[in-house]
Amino acid sequence: MKFFPKKNLGQNFLTDNKILNMIANLGEISSNDIVLEVGPGTGNLTEKILIKKPKKLVVVEKDKNLSIILKKKFNNDIEIINDDILNYNQDIYYGKKIIVFGNLPYNISTQILTSWIKINNLDNFCKKFILMFQKEVADRIIAKYNSKKYGRLSIISSWKMEIEKIIDINPNSFFPPPKIKSSLLVFKPKNKYYKIMNPKNLEHVTNVFFNQRRKMIKKPLKFLFKNYEKVAEELTLDLNLRPQNLTNLTYYKICSYYEKLLK
């Protein structure tokens, strides 16, 4: 079956053998590990993962034609789920500490990442996530406070996970070549992280701040809290700072304060 990549599904398949081997090695896969691969495409990375002999390899592929190609290529060596990862029920892996690989569709990559971050006790679900992003998105994920790229995505991503950038990947390593560079990131769930009742509250708080990132923090604080001066005093916030000047931990504390008001 001939296959032509679909632009609307963000299909760009990694073909560079050296990088494929490097990604598979990053998984540190043992014979006891269950591996979940998101967006396997034509199975280039799938082949490298199978060489590592995991206990089980499950691939989630939205494209029906690609699912047929994968079935012909790998037969019963892998379990193929023809579904959108955002619709696929991953609860069955809870407690199994799986390893997740993903060359995520660029148009929904942050949505997929956020869905994983929202999982309770994430370290019981997954040992590590090895994920490919558009470089611009990866730069925002790993950005530190006091930088231009620091924002909501940086704060939410690092809430429950340690993040390491491995490498930037040039467009000519893919077919078809995308217009931009990609970056490979490894996420390791933390055992301990700042307790927030509902991740949606952190999304809301950071949204209020970074929708006005050029304004001083007095304005978003005033929007969230009637007694904003008291909040600023208790959290030792300088009202002359801007949103990008506050650390991740500060945002978690602001969110926690906000949640107390909701009780």
C-alpha positions in Angstrom: 0.0 0.0 0.0 1.4 3.4 -1.0 1.1 6.0 1.7 1.3 9.8 1.3 1.8 11.8 4.6 -1.2 13.9 5.5 -0.4 17.6 6.3 -3.6 18.0 8.3 -2.4 15.3 10.8 1.0 16.8 11.1 2.7 13.7 9.7 6.5 14.1 9.4 8.2 10.7 9.9 11.7 10.5 11.4 14.0 8.5 9.1 17.5 9.3 10.4 18.8 5.9 11.6 21.3 7.3 14.0 18.8 9.5 15.8 16.2 6.6 15.8 18.7 4.4 17.6 19.6 7.1 20.1 15.9 7.7 20.9 15.3 3.9 21.5 18.4 3.8 23.8 17.1 6.7 25.9 14.2 4.4 26.9 16.6 2.1 28.8 14.0 -0.6 28.1 14.1 -3.9 30.0 12.2 -7.1 29.4 9.7 -6.1 32.2 8.8 -2.8 30.6 5.5 -2.0 28.8 6.1 0.6 26.1 3.6 3.0 24.6 4.4 4.7 21.3 2.3 7.6 20.2 2.2 8.4 16.5 4.4 5.5 15.2 3.8 6.5 11.6 5.4 3.9 9.3 7.1 2.1 12.2 10.7 3.4 12.0 11.1 3.9 15.7 8.9 0.9 16.4 11.5 -1.3 14.9 14.2 0.0 17.1 12.1 -0.3 20.2 11.3 -4.0 19.4 15.0 -4.8 19.2 15.1 -3.9 22.9 12.6 -6.7 23.6 10.1 -5.0 25.9 7.5 -7.1 27.7 4.8 -5.4 25.5 4.8 -2.6 22.9 1.5 -0.8 22.2 1.3 1.8 19.4 -1.5 4.4 19.1 -2.0 5.5 15.5 -4.8 7.8 14.5 -4.4 7.2 10.7 -6.3 4.1 9.6 -4.1 3.5 6.5 -1.0 3.7 8.7 -2.5 1.2 11.1 -3.0 -1.3 8.2 0.7 -0.8 7.1 1.9 -1.3 10.7 -0.2 -4.5 11.0 1.3 -5.9 7.8 4.8 -4.9 8.9 4.8 -6.2 12.5 2.0 -8.7 12.5 1.4 -9.7 16.2 4.7 -8.4 17.5 2.9 -5.2 18.6 -0.6 -4.1 19.7 -2.0 -1.5 17.4 -4.6 1.0 18.6 -6.2 2.8 15.7 -7.4 5.9 17.7 -6.6 9.5 18.7 -4.3 9.5 21.8 -6.5 12.2 23.3 -9.5 9.7 23.1 -7.6 6.6 24.1 -8.2 5.4 27.7 -4.8 5.1 29.3 -6.1 4.1 32.7 -5.1 0.5 32.1 -1.5 1.5 32.4 -1.8 3.1 35.8 0.5 1.4 38.3 2.6 -0.2 35.6 5.1 2.6 35.2 5.3 2.4 31.4 7.7 4.1 29.1 6.2 6.5 26.5 7.7 7.5 23.2 6.1 10.1 20.9 6.8 12.0 17.8 3.8 14.1 18.6 1.7 15.8 15.9 2.9 19.4 16.2 -0.7 20.8 16.0 -1.8 19.1 19.2 1.5 18.3 21.0 0.9 20.7 23.9 -2.6 19.3 24.3 -1.3 15.8 24.5 1.5 16.8 27.0 -1.0 18.6 29.2 -3.3 15.6 29.3 -0.5 13.5 30.8 0.5 16.1 33.3 -3.0 16.1 34.7 -2.8 12.3 35.6 -2.7 11.9 39.4 0.5 10.3 40.9 2.1 10.5 37.5 5.2 8.6 38.6 2.9 5.5 39.1 1.8 5.8 35.5 5.1 6.4 33.7 8.8 6.1 34.2 9.7 8.5 31.5 8.3 10.3 28.5 10.6 10.6 25.4 8.9 13.1 23.2 9.6 15.1 20.0 8.3 18.7 19.7 8.6 21.6 17.3 11.7 23.4 18.5 9.8 26.6 19.3 7.4 24.6 21.5 10.3 22.7 23.2 12.0 26.0 23.9 8.9 27.3 25.7 8.6 24.0 27.7 12.1 24.3 29.1 12.3 28.1 29.5 13.4 29.4 32.8 11.9 32.5 34.6 13.2 35.9 33.6 13.4 34.8 30.0 11.1 35.9 27.1 10.0 32.3 26.3 9.0 31.5 29.9 5.3 31.2 30.4 2.3 29.0 31.1 3.8 26.0 29.3 7.1 26.2 31.2 5.2 26.4 34.6 2.7 23.7 33.9 5.2 21.3 32.3 7.8 21.5 35.2 5.1 21.2 37.9 5.2 17.4 38.0 8.3 16.6 35.8 12.0 17.0 35.5 12.7 17.9 31.9 15.9 17.5 29.9 16.6 18.6 26.4 18.5 16.0 24.4 19.1 17.3 20.9 17.7 19.6 18.2 16.9 17.7 15.0 17.1 19.2 11.5 14.2 19.0 9.0 16.2 16.8 6.6 16.0 13.9 9.2 12.3 13.6 8.5 10.1 12.7 5.5 8.6 14.9 4.4 10.9 17.6 5.8 9.0 20.0 8.1 9.7 23.7 7.7 11.1 24.0 11.2 13.6 22.2 13.5 12.4 19.7 16.1 13.7 19.0 19.6 13.8 15.9 21.6 12.9 16.1 25.3 12.9 13.6 28.1 10.4 14.0 31.0 10.8 12.2 34.3 7.9 12.3 36.7 8.7 13.7 40.1 8.0 11.7 43.3 7.3 14.9 45.2 5.8 18.0 43.7 3.8 21.0 45.0 0.2 19.9 45.7 -2.5 21.6 43.8 -6.1 20.4 44.0 -7.0 20.8 40.4 -4.6 21.4 37.4 -7.3 23.5 35.8 -6.8 26.1 38.5 -3.1 26.3 37.6 -4.0 26.7 34.0 -6.5 29.5 34.9 -4.0 31.4 37.2 -1.2 31.3 34.7 -3.6 32.3 31.9 -4.6 35.4 33.9 -1.0 36.4 34.4 0.4 35.7 31.0 -2.4 37.1 29.0 -1.0 40.4 30.3 2.7 39.5 30.4 3.9 43.0 29.7 1.9 44.4 32.6 3.1 44.4 36.2 1.7 41.6 38.3 -0.5 43.9 40.3 -3.2 43.8 37.6 -3.6 40.0 37.4 -3.4 39.7 41.2 -6.1 42.3 41.5 -8.2 40.3 39.0 -7.8 37.0 41.0 -8.0 38.4 44.6 -10.0 41.1 46.2 -7.4 41.3 49.0 -4.5 41.2 46.5 -2.3 43.4 48.7 -2.6 40.9 51.5 -1.8 38.0 49.1 1.3 39.9 47.8 2.5 40.5 51.4 2.0 36.9 52.5 3.8 35.6 49.4 6.4 38.3 49.5 5.6 39.5 45.9 7.0 42.6 44.5 4.0 44.2 42.6 6.4 46.0 40.2 7.6 42.7 38.7 6.2 41.2 35.5 4.8 37.7 35.0 8.0 36.3 33.6 9.9 37.4 36.7 8.1 35.0 39.0 9.5 31.5 39.6 7.5 28.3 38.9 7.2 27.8 42.7 5.7 31.2 43.1 2.9 30.4 40.6 2.2 27.1 42.5 1.9 29.1 45.7 -0.4 31.7 44.1 -2.6 28.8 42.7 -2.7 27.2 46.1 -3.9 30.5 47.6 -6.5 30.8 44.9 -7.8 27.3 45.6 -8.3 28.2 49.3 -10.8 30.9 48.2 -12.7 28.3 46.1 -13.4 26.0 49.1 
